[in-house]
Amino acid sequence: MNWLNKYKEKHPARRCIFCGGNKVSREHLWSDWMAELFPEYADPNRVETYIVRNDKLFKNIKSETLDRPGLTFTKSIRAVCAPCNNGWMNTIEQAARPVLTPMFNSESLTLTEAMRDALATWCAMKFMVAEHMRRDHHTTPEDVRRQFMNTKVAPDFFRIWALRCGDGGWESGFSRNTAVVSLANKLPDGLSVRNTQSITWGVGDVLFYHTATLIPNLHFGISPAVDGLSVQLWPRIPDDIAWPVGRRLHWREGMALAESIKDSMRAPWE
């Protein structure tokens, strides 16, 4: 086997995470139309830190910090094909945009169940794409992604909230914790799938928070410290909800929220 074949075997061609098609293109995590929401930064580079964690204590086993060209909100991910990106994914984006725009701009509005569904579907799509910033670090299984493409409904094991922050870099901030988790005292032999994650994502004035675990009957909620300042987008809850709810988070509270799942992991299982 020559070096090219060895490389292809180790690095197979990327396929669309939704339909499985080839010719994967780049998808922006922060959509182009959001650019006006973000402040101008003097440094045109961003810093990306990757931390791989293992076991139920989220032990840090590997850390990597990289300087990347381009501002954070220009980040793009090679994970989807052009037909998906320009087709049904764009339809989801356009359905959520009329709700997202006033929220990003600190405007007051009433979030109906239909509006929250549109936000939850959009967030779920973005989170699934964000899972593929690095190969083999995803949590959502392929069959669940395919089902989402067909139904446009967030998975049952997803939990999504919206809060206000827009402070200290969170207007274009992103944090993801992912781990291999087991209910046993130690990880079973052969368990390597990153089955649990949390994502904290800032867009303008809004901070989205998401948790997911593939462990049956186990869910991670939002930190009690900010529970009264959040709107639950998914799973569905009845009644209309006034936005915004409560005050803005300080950027330190945003950082604490981003890391809060690790504290939950150390607490007794729900």
Protein Blocks (a to p, Z undefined) as FASTA:
>chain_A
ZZklmmmmmmgcdddfklopahiacddfbafklmmmpccdfblcdcddddddedjkopaf
bdcddddehifklpccdfbafklmmmmmmmmmmmmmmmmmmmmnopacdddfklmmmmmm
mmmmmmmmmmmmpghiafbdfklmmmmmmnopacfkbccddddehighlmmgccdddddd
dfbfbdcehiabdfbdcddddehjbccdddddfbehiacdddfklmmmcccfbdcdehid
dddehjaddfklmmmmmmmmmmmmmmccZZ
